[in-house]
């Protein structure tokens, strides 16, 4: 009940956003503006103020990277091979299937949930997971999709754009700046910390409300069977893989919880953006993003209820 008391209000914000859009109380077109604010302002502020106040040793937690990063890549590879070999799909379709099951919405769901329930200490592993998704999973997806278009003109120009997107990504930039500050060992001036914390506090309501506002019932109706299979992989199998790697590597309980929750949240909307850009499996991705968002209300409650006990036993 304590877990439910903490988590249900968080997801109530998503439901409120969906109701506001469904009833026409707030235009769904405003979801993009909320997402841009959360992505470009609130989240970088939270990442910077969290990382800058940590020691460098805490930032280089290889066990967490092994567990979450290894689980993400392994899950992607399994789905990619199943679709490529079992269904005979091309590389682009297989890539989108794999990333739909493995690219996780750490920034807009896992990070605010962990921040709400476990406070500032849980933001750091969520930040590391967010940067891994942005700095590894995203470019890997683009590289694989580009391999299908290797004969198309302008490849060099697209490569330059990709590099620029990664380097100038607000999550990556804020993390690098925070890391540089942490290396200096200097404290953040109180006015700057207060300024950043005001923006950081806006992340949870803004991001979660935007997700609800942008939910599409129409997207759920298409590709139901494949979407439910991918949703099962995303919400159940991937967290189990990550949990097994956490136990095998001896990760501490808080970071274990953070790694599994980061793996158990819905599919990132970034996958749909990539699917739309390359015109690959767009209806499937839209349906899976919506289904994983809805089903994760129940599955996350289960994970959050079970993980503290499991992590304590493993410890």
ABEGO torsion letter per residue (X at the ends): XAAAAAAAAAAAAAAAAAAAAAAGABBAAAAAAAAAAAAAAAAAAAAAAAAAABBAAAABBAAAAAAAAAAAAAAAAAAAAAAAAAAGBBAAAAAAAAAAAABBBAAAAAAAAAAAAAEAAAAAAAAAAAAAAAAAAAAAAAAAAAAAAAABBGAAAAAAAAAAAAAABAAAAAAAAAAAAAAAGBBBBAAAAAAAAAAAAAAAAAAAAAAAAABBAAAAABGAAAAAAAAAAAAAAAAAAAAAAAAAAGBBAAAAAAAAAAAABBBBAAAAAAAAAAGBGAAAAAAAAAAAAAAAAAAAAAAAAAAAAAAAAAX
